[in-house]
Amino acid sequence: MARGRKGRAVSGWVVVDKPAGITSTAVVNKVKWAFEAQKAGHAGTLDPAATGVLAVALGEATKTVPYVTDALKAYAFTVRLGQSTTTDDAEGEVLSESALRPTDAEIKEALHGFVGEVMQVPPAFSAVKIDGARAYDLAREGEVFEIAARPLWVEELVMTGRPDADHVTLEMTCGKGGYVRSIARDLGAKLGCLGHVVRLRRVWSGPFKAEHGIDMATVDRLARTPDLDAWLRPLEEGLADLPEVRCPEASVIKLRNGNPAMVYPGDVEFGDTCWASFDGHAVAVGQYRSGDLHPARVILP
């Protein structure tokens, strides 16, 4: 006989305003424990030193994680000019230094080259896999390796301040898989002065904003009490960037069994990825084809 899952059958999103000094995995584990949830995951890792939005999915919401991960995200960060480091942030050792300091105008001009479809090489200290091993493990062992460049969509990258000659503050909106540390490194290289990140905050991720997030002190204080459930957001919020179609009651069972079923299309077109709802609750996510939704992910009640 199959063993039942331990914990509560709780589903939804918890928007955490992650503090510096803790890993994303540790945040997910603490939230899962605090809610006594059966399943948990997150929609996009933040470096331990970074702060801001870490969207944690519980229960059935874990099935919608890819749609938040693929959404645009915004970051506010500070670049230290004049130094490169082993990790491309302040956690690493200084590799090289430069006395050159670009003007504000030179920085703003250089930023144009980082907007649109760009090719980015992730940092050596990252979770990218190289022949099955994590890059950060290889880097810690002193291995010499190359990471292939990968495409990144940068919607916007703007300079927001210049606290002093050594620092510049920036804001970036980008797609999935962007490394702010790589942006800082490559910007410093382009300007000829070197650079690395000294402060990084994810301001929003898809539909979730840091200003609406719960801090870890509150998670600890309310852990395993009914009051913590007030911070649980509907599963459907994670699907906000996808069009919604409604389905009749007769289609609900078919969709939840993974079978195509009739939906009311609204504004969607053939081939669109969308989510079907009944009485305001998500039933499935899939592709719309000629009056039917072909489910790719089934949401259980």
C-alpha positions as CSV (number, residue, x, y, z in Angstrom):
1,M,0.0,0.0,0.0
2,A,1.3,3.4,-1.0
3,R,2.3,5.6,1.9
4,G,0.4,8.9,2.3
5,R,2.2,12.2,2.1
6,K,3.0,13.9,5.4
7,G,1.7,17.4,6.1
8,R,-1.2,19.6,5.0
9,A,-2.7,19.5,1.6
10,V,-2.2,23.3,1.3
11,S,-1.7,25.0,-2.1
12,G,-0.8,28.5,-3.1
13,W,2.0,31.0,-3.3
14,V,4.0,32.6,-0.5
15,V,5.9,35.7,-1.6
16,V,9.0,35.9,0.6
17,D,11.1,39.1,0.9
18,K,14.3,37.1,1.2
19,P,17.0,38.6,3.5
20,A,20.7,38.5,2.7
21,G,22.8,35.6,4.1
22,I,20.4,32.7,3.5
23,T,20.1,30.4,0.5
24,S,16.9,30.0,-1.5
25,T,16.7,26.4,-0.6
26,A,16.8,27.2,3.1
27,V,14.0,29.7,2.6
28,V,11.8,27.1,0.8
29,N,12.5,24.5,3.5
30,K,11.6,26.9,6.3
31,V,8.3,28.0,4.5
32,K,7.4,24.4,3.9
33,W,8.0,23.5,7.5
34,A,6.1,26.6,8.7
35,F,3.0,25.8,6.6
36,E,3.4,22.1,7.3
37,A,3.0,21.7,3.5
38,Q,3.3,18.4,1.6
39,K,5.2,20.0,-1.3
40,A,7.2,23.2,-1.9
41,G,9.3,24.7,-4.6
42,H,10.4,28.2,-5.8
43,A,10.3,30.2,-9.0
44,G,13.9,31.3,-9.5
45,T,17.0,31.1,-7.2
46,L,18.4,34.2,-5.5
47,D,22.1,34.2,-4.5
48,P,22.6,34.0,-0.7
49,A,23.8,37.6,-0.6
50,A,20.8,38.9,-2.6
51,T,17.5,40.1,-1.2
52,G,13.9,40.5,-2.5
53,V,11.3,38.4,-4.1
54,L,11.5,34.7,-3.7
55,A,8.2,33.2,-4.8
56,V,7.6,29.9,-3.0
57,A,5.0,27.5,-4.3
58,L,3.1,25.1,-2.1
59,G,1.2,22.0,-3.1
60,E,-0.5,22.2,-6.5
61,A,1.0,25.6,-7.1
62,T,4.3,23.8,-7.7
63,K,2.8,22.8,-11.1
64,T,2.6,26.5,-12.1
65,V,6.3,27.3,-11.2
66,P,7.5,27.3,-14.8
67,Y,5.1,30.0,-15.8
68,V,6.4,32.3,-13.1
69,T,10.0,31.3,-13.8
70,D,9.5,32.3,-17.4
71,A,8.0,35.7,-16.6
72,L,10.0,39.0,-16.6
73,K,11.8,40.0,-13.4
74,A,13.2,43.3,-12.2
75,Y,16.4,43.9,-10.2
76,A,17.9,46.9,-8.5
77,F,21.6,46.6,-7.9
78,T,24.9,48.4,-7.2
79,V,28.1,47.8,-9.2
80,R,31.5,48.5,-7.7
81,L,33.7,49.9,-10.4
82,G,37.4,49.3,-10.5
83,Q,37.6,45.7,-9.4
84,S,36.9,42.2,-10.7
85,T,36.4,39.3,-8.3
86,T,36.4,35.5,-8.5
87,T,32.6,35.4,-8.0
88,D,31.6,38.6,-9.8
89,D,30.2,39.9,-6.5
90,A,31.6,41.1,-3.1
91,E,31.7,37.6,-1.7
92,G,34.8,36.7,-3.9
93,E,38.4,37.6,-3.8
94,V,39.6,40.5,-5.8
95,L,41.3,39.4,-9.1
96,S,42.3,42.7,-10.7
97,E,42.0,46.4,-10.1
98,S,41.8,49.5,-12.3
99,A,42.2,53.2,-11.5
100,L,40.0,54.1,-14.5
101,R,36.5,55.5,-13.7
102,P,34.0,56.2,-16.5
103,T,31.8,59.2,-16.6
104,D,28.1,59.0,-16.2
105,A,27.6,59.6,-19.9
106,E,30.0,56.8,-20.8
107,I,28.1,54.4,-18.5
108,K,24.7,55.3,-19.9
109,E,26.1,54.9,-23.5
110,A,27.5,51.4,-22.6
111,L,24.2,50.2,-21.2
112,H,22.6,50.3,-24.7
113,G,24.7,47.3,-25.6
114,F,23.0,45.2,-22.9
115,V,19.4,45.7,-24.0
116,G,17.4,43.4,-26.2
117,E,18.6,39.8,-27.1
118,V,22.1,39.5,-25.6
119,M,24.5,36.6,-25.2
120,Q,25.6,36.1,-21.6
121,V,28.2,33.9,-20.0
122,P,27.0,32.8,-16.5
123,P,29.5,33.4,-13.6
124,A,32.0,30.6,-12.8
125,F,30.4,30.4,-9.4
126,S,26.9,29.5,-10.5
127,A,24.6,26.5,-10.6
128,V,25.2,25.9,-14.3
129,K,26.0,22.3,-15.0
130,I,29.3,21.4,-16.7
131,D,29.4,17.7,-17.7
132,G,27.0,16.9,-14.9
133,A,28.8,18.9,-12.2
134,R,27.8,22.3,-10.8
135,A,30.1,25.1,-12.0
136,Y,30.5,26.4,-8.4
137,D,31.7,23.0,-7.2
138,L,34.3,22.9,-10.0
139,A,35.3,26.6,-9.3
140,R,35.9,25.8,-5.6
141,E,38.1,22.9,-6.6
142,G,40.2,25.2,-8.8
143,E,39.2,23.4,-12.0
144,V,39.6,25.3,-15.3
145,F,36.5,25.2,-17.5
146,E,34.4,27.2,-19.9
147,I,30.7,28.1,-19.7
148,A,29.0,28.5,-23.0
149,A,27.2,31.8,-23.6
150,R,23.4,31.7,-23.6
151,P,20.8,34.1,-24.8
152,L,19.1,36.5,-22.4
153,W,16.3,38.9,-23.1
154,V,16.9,42.3,-21.4
155,E,13.8,44.4,-21.5
156,E,15.4,47.5,-19.8
157,L,18.7,48.4,-18.2
158,V,19.0,51.9,-16.8
159,M,21.3,53.9,-14.5
160,T,19.5,55.2,-11.5
161,G,22.4,56.8,-9.5
162,R,26.1,57.4,-9.0
163,P,26.7,57.5,-5.2
164,D,30.4,58.1,-5.8
165,A,33.1,57.6,-8.4
166,D,33.4,53.9,-7.4
167,H,29.8,52.9,-7.5
168,V,26.8,53.0,-9.9
169,T,23.2,51.9,-9.2
170,L,21.2,50.3,-11.9
171,E,17.8,48.7,-12.5
172,M,17.2,45.9,-15.0
173,T,14.1,44.1,-16.3
174,C,15.0,40.8,-17.9
175,G,13.7,37.3,-18.8
176,K,14.5,33.9,-17.5
177,G,18.1,32.9,-16.7
178,G,19.6,36.3,-16.3
179,Y,22.7,36.7,-14.0
180,V,23.1,40.2,-12.7
181,R,26.6,39.4,-11.7
182,S,27.4,38.7,-15.3
183,I,25.9,42.1,-16.3
184,A,28.2,43.9,-13.7
185,R,31.2,41.9,-14.9
186,D,30.6,42.5,-18.6
187,L,29.7,46.2,-18.1
188,G,33.0,46.8,-16.2
189,A,34.9,45.0,-19.0
190,K,33.2,47.1,-21.7
191,L,34.0,50.3,-19.8
192,G,37.6,49.2,-19.3
193,C,37.4,49.7,-15.6
194,L,36.3,46.2,-14.3
195,G,33.3,45.7,-12.0
196,H,31.3,43.5,-9.7
197,V,28.0,43.5,-7.8
198,V,28.0,44.7,-4.2
199,R,24.2,44.9,-3.7
200,L,21.4,43.0,-5.4
201,R,17.6,43.1,-4.8
202,R,14.9,41.4,-6.9
203,V,12.1,44.0,-6.9
204,W,9.5,41.9,-8.6
205,S,9.1,38.6,-10.3
206,G,6.2,38.1,-12.7
207,P,3.1,39.0,-10.7
208,F,4.8,39.1,-7.3
209,K,6.4,42.2,-5.7
210,A,8.9,42.4,-2.8
211,E,6.8,45.1,-1.1
212,H,4.0,42.5,-0.6
213,G,6.3,39.8,0.7
214,I,6.6,38.3,4.2
215,D,9.9,38.5,6.0
216,M,11.5,35.5,7.6
217,A,11.1,36.8,11.1
218,T,7.3,36.8,10.5
219,V,7.5,33.3,9.1
220,D,9.3,32.2,12.3
221,R,6.8,34.0,14.5
222,L,3.7,32.7,12.9
223,A,5.0,29.2,12.0
224,R,2.4,26.4,12.3
225,T,-0.4,28.8,13.4
226,P,-3.6,29.7,11.5
227,D,-2.4,33.3,11.3
228,L,0.3,32.3,8.8
229,D,-2.3,31.3,6.2
230,A,-3.2,34.9,5.7
231,W,0.1,35.2,3.8
232,L,-0.9,32.4,1.4
233,R,-1.8,33.8,-2.1
234,P,-4.1,32.0,-4.5
235,L,-2.5,29.5,-6.9
236,E,-4.1,31.4,-9.8
237,E,-1.9,34.4,-9.1
238,G,1.1,32.5,-10.6
239,L,-0.8,32.2,-13.9
240,A,-1.4,36.0,-14.2
241,D,0.8,36.3,-17.3
242,L,-1.2,33.7,-19.2
243,P,-4.7,34.2,-20.7
244,E,-7.6,32.6,-18.9
245,V,-10.3,30.5,-20.6
246,R,-13.4,29.3,-18.8
247,C,-14.7,25.8,-19.0
248,P,-18.1,24.3,-18.4
249,E,-18.6,21.8,-15.5
250,A,-18.7,18.9,-17.9
251,S,-15.1,19.7,-19.0
252,V,-13.6,19.8,-15.5
253,I,-13.3,16.0,-14.9
254,K,-11.9,15.5,-18.5
255,L,-9.2,18.2,-18.0
256,R,-8.2,16.9,-14.6
257,N,-7.8,13.5,-16.0
258,G,-5.4,14.9,-18.6
259,N,-7.8,14.7,-21.6
260,P,-8.7,17.5,-24.0
261,A,-12.0,19.2,-23.3
262,M,-14.2,22.1,-24.6
263,V,-13.5,25.6,-23.2
264,Y,-14.9,29.0,-23.9
265,P,-12.0,30.6,-25.7
266,G,-12.5,34.4,-25.1
267,D,-9.6,36.2,-26.7
268,V,-7.2,33.3,-27.1
269,E,-6.1,32.0,-30.5
270,F,-5.2,28.5,-31.8
271,G,-1.9,27.3,-30.2
272,D,-1.9,29.8,-27.3
273,T,-0.8,28.5,-23.9
274,C,-3.6,29.4,-21.4
275,W,-5.2,28.2,-18.2
276,A,-8.7,27.0,-17.8
277,S,-10.9,27.9,-14.8
278,F,-14.2,26.8,-13.3
279,D,-15.9,28.9,-10.7
280,G,-12.7,31.0,-10.5
281,H,-10.4,28.1,-9.7
282,A,-7.6,26.8,-12.0
283,V,-8.3,23.4,-13.5
284,A,-5.5,22.9,-16.0
285,V,-2.9,24.7,-18.1
286,G,-2.4,23.8,-21.7
287,Q,-2.7,24.7,-25.3
288,Y,-5.9,25.9,-27.0
289,R,-6.8,24.1,-30.2
290,S,-10.0,24.6,-32.1
291,G,-12.4,24.9,-29.1
292,D,-10.6,22.5,-26.8
293,L,-7.9,22.9,-24.2
294,H,-5.2,20.2,-24.4
295,P,-3.8,20.0,-20.9
296,A,-0.1,20.0,-20.2
297,R,-0.5,20.5,-16.4
298,V,-3.5,19.4,-14.4
299,I,-4.5,21.3,-11.2
300,L,-6.2,19.2,-8.6
301,P,-8.7,20.6,-6.1
